[in-house]
């Protein structure tokens, strides 16, 4: 009975989001920028999509490199970023390789659950410069009362945000919806926290609204 109700709620939410699209990942872009200094050197955006975050980072960084496994979306990012001098893109399978660093900032938004978690996190750590910052906005599998309570709280807030962002806007000018997840997260927040703190001592993780968590890690300074 509970599973059926949850499935109905999820289906209703999907229909509402289709009619009132907004990007749950872009919602966290201001938070990401608040974790960073006003100016920094090189930045890497892993899973850059159409490049919105990479372009924001380009306002502060000397150089930004966005990588994504989807060649079509990388082409779209290049088109949208034409003329933005410090920002470039490449197609890469980040589970196997990354453009070599070191980077002062690495961002990774809604990507880790698609990849081998520990191996990818270790690879990102290796490419981070001493004193650099790794920022993750991730997705975890709900488990336990806290996760389910946050999920329930997010449902009306999600609808309110979608309605507010689209109110009074004709369809061509509405916000672009987030890219649909192609793989559901397998790790719970507790599992993500345990693995992250083992690989990144001192990492700070928090559960967030809209089915996300955040991770902040500062590499030890030289």
matplotlib code that plots the C-alpha trace (Angstrom):
import matplotlib.pyplot as plt

x = [0.0, 2.8, 4.8, 1.7, 1.0, 4.7, 4.6, 1.5, 3.0, 6.2, 4.1, 2.1, 5.3, 6.8, 3.7, 3.8, 7.5, 7.0, 4.4, 6.4, 10.1, 13.0, 16.5, 17.1, 20.8, 21.1, 19.2, 22.5, 24.8, 24.6, 25.5, 28.5, 29.8, 29.5, 32.0, 34.6, 36.9, 36.2, 39.2, 41.0, 43.1, 42.0, 38.6, 37.2, 33.5, 32.8, 29.6, 29.2, 26.1, 25.3, 27.9, 25.8, 28.0, 31.2, 30.2, 29.5, 32.9, 34.5, 33.5, 36.0, 38.5, 41.6, 40.6, 37.7, 37.5, 34.1, 33.9, 30.9, 30.5, 27.7, 29.1, 25.9, 25.5, 29.2, 28.6, 25.6, 27.8, 30.4, 27.7, 26.3, 29.7, 31.1, 33.1, 33.6, 37.4, 38.4, 35.9, 36.5, 35.0, 35.9, 34.1, 35.5, 34.5, 35.4, 35.2, 38.4, 40.3, 40.2, 41.9, 45.1, 45.3, 46.1, 42.9, 42.2, 38.5, 36.7, 32.9, 30.7, 26.9, 24.6, 27.2, 28.8, 25.9, 26.5, 30.1, 32.2, 32.0, 35.3, 37.5, 36.0, 36.4, 40.0, 40.6, 39.2, 41.3, 44.5, 43.7, 43.0, 45.8, 47.1, 44.7, 42.1, 38.4, 36.2, 32.5, 29.9, 26.1, 25.0, 22.1, 21.7, 19.2, 16.6, 16.9, 15.5, 13.2, 15.3, 15.7, 12.0, 11.0, 13.2, 11.7, 8.1, 9.0, 10.5, 7.4, 5.3, 8.4, 9.3, 5.8, 6.0, 9.4, 8.2, 5.1, 7.0, 9.7, 7.2, 4.5, 3.6, 6.2, 5.2, 6.5, 9.5, 10.8, 10.4, 13.4, 15.0, 14.2, 17.0, 18.4, 16.6, 18.7, 19.5, 20.5, 19.0, 21.5, 22.4, 24.3, 22.5, 23.6, 25.2, 27.2, 28.3, 29.4, 31.4, 33.2, 33.8, 35.3, 37.6, 38.9, 38.7, 39.4, 37.6, 35.0, 31.8, 28.6, 24.9, 21.6, 19.7, 16.3, 15.2, 16.8, 20.4, 23.3, 26.4, 30.1, 32.9, 36.5, 39.6, 42.8, 45.6, 47.7, 51.4]
y = [0.0, 2.4, 1.6, 2.2, 5.5, 6.6, 5.6, 7.6, 10.7, 10.3, 10.0, 13.1, 15.0, 14.0, 15.3, 18.6, 19.0, 18.4, 21.2, 23.5, 22.7, 23.8, 22.6, 21.0, 21.0, 24.6, 25.4, 24.7, 26.8, 29.8, 27.5, 26.2, 29.7, 30.7, 28.0, 29.5, 32.6, 35.5, 34.6, 31.3, 29.6, 26.5, 24.8, 21.5, 20.9, 17.1, 16.2, 19.8, 19.2, 22.3, 24.4, 26.6, 26.0, 26.2, 29.6, 30.8, 29.5, 31.3, 34.6, 33.9, 31.5, 32.0, 28.8, 26.4, 23.0, 21.2, 17.5, 15.3, 11.8, 13.1, 14.4, 16.1, 18.1, 19.1, 20.5, 22.4, 23.7, 24.9, 26.7, 28.4, 29.4, 30.8, 33.9, 33.1, 33.0, 31.1, 28.2, 25.1, 21.6, 18.1, 14.7, 12.3, 9.2, 10.4, 6.9, 6.2, 9.5, 13.2, 16.1, 16.3, 18.9, 20.2, 22.2, 24.7, 23.9, 20.7, 20.6, 17.5, 18.0, 15.0, 12.8, 10.5, 8.1, 7.3, 6.3, 3.9, 6.0, 5.3, 5.2, 8.4, 10.3, 9.1, 10.3, 13.7, 13.9, 13.2, 16.1, 18.6, 21.1, 21.4, 23.7, 23.3, 22.7, 19.8, 20.5, 17.7, 17.9, 14.3, 12.0, 9.2, 6.4, 7.3, 5.1, 5.7, 8.3, 11.4, 10.8, 10.0, 13.1, 15.3, 13.7, 14.4, 18.0, 18.5, 17.5, 20.6, 22.8, 21.3, 22.1, 25.7, 26.3, 25.0, 27.1, 30.3, 30.0, 29.5, 32.0, 34.4, 33.1, 31.8, 28.3, 29.5, 31.5, 29.0, 27.6, 24.6, 21.4, 19.4, 16.5, 13.4, 10.9, 7.8, 5.7, 5.7, 6.1, 2.9, 4.2, 5.6, 8.9, 6.9, 4.8, 7.9, 9.6, 6.6, 6.2, 9.9, 10.4, 7.4, 8.8, 12.5, 13.0, 16.1, 16.1, 17.9, 16.3, 17.4, 16.1, 18.7, 19.3, 18.2, 14.8, 16.0, 16.0, 18.2, 17.5, 20.0, 19.0, 21.2, 19.5, 20.0, 23.0, 22.5]
z = [0.0, 1.0, -2.2, -4.3, -2.7, -3.1, -6.8, -7.3, -5.6, -7.7, -10.9, -10.0, -9.3, -12.6, -14.4, -12.5, -13.2, -16.9, -16.9, -14.6, -15.3, -13.2, -12.6, -9.2, -9.7, -10.7, -7.5, -5.7, -8.0, -5.6, -2.7, -4.7, -5.4, -1.8, -0.9, -3.1, -3.1, -5.3, -7.5, -8.1, -10.7, -12.6, -12.2, -13.4, -13.7, -13.9, -15.7, -17.0, -19.0, -21.1, -19.1, -16.9, -13.8, -15.9, -17.1, -13.6, -12.5, -15.5, -13.9, -11.1, -12.4, -14.7, -16.5, -16.4, -18.1, -18.3, -19.1, -19.9, -21.4, -23.7, -26.9, -27.9, -24.7, -24.8, -28.3, -26.9, -24.0, -26.6, -28.5, -25.5, -24.2, -27.4, -26.6, -22.9, -23.1, -19.9, -20.4, -22.5, -22.8, -23.7, -24.0, -21.5, -19.6, -16.1, -14.7, -16.6, -17.0, -16.3, -18.0, -15.9, -13.1, -10.7, -10.2, -7.5, -7.7, -8.7, -8.9, -9.4, -9.6, -9.7, -11.3, -8.7, -8.5, -12.2, -11.5, -9.4, -6.2, -4.4, -7.6, -8.9, -5.6, -5.4, -8.9, -8.2, -5.0, -7.0, -9.5, -6.8, -6.0, -2.4, -0.6, -3.4, -2.9, -4.0, -4.1, -4.7, -5.0, -5.1, -5.1, -2.5, -2.1, 0.6, 3.7, 7.2, 8.7, 8.1, 4.4, 4.0, 6.0, 3.8, 0.7, 1.9, 2.8, -0.6, -2.5, -1.7, -1.9, -5.2, -6.6, -5.1, -6.7, -10.1, -10.0, -8.8, -11.4, -14.2, -13.1, -15.8, -18.3, -21.7, -22.5, -24.6, -21.7, -18.9, -17.1, -18.6, -16.8, -15.3, -17.2, -16.1, -14.1, -16.2, -13.1, -9.7, -6.8, -5.1, -2.1, 0.9, 2.5, 5.4, 2.9, 1.0, 4.2, 5.4, 2.0, 1.6, 5.1, 4.6, 1.3, 2.2, 5.9, 7.2, 4.5, 5.4, 4.2, 4.7, 3.6, 1.5, 0.1, -3.4, -3.0, -2.8, -0.4, -0.5, 0.2, 0.8, 1.1, 1.3, 0.3, 2.9, 2.1, 1.3]

ax = plt.figure().add_subplot(projection="3d")
ax.plot(x, y, z, "-o")
ax.set_aspect("equal")
plt.show()
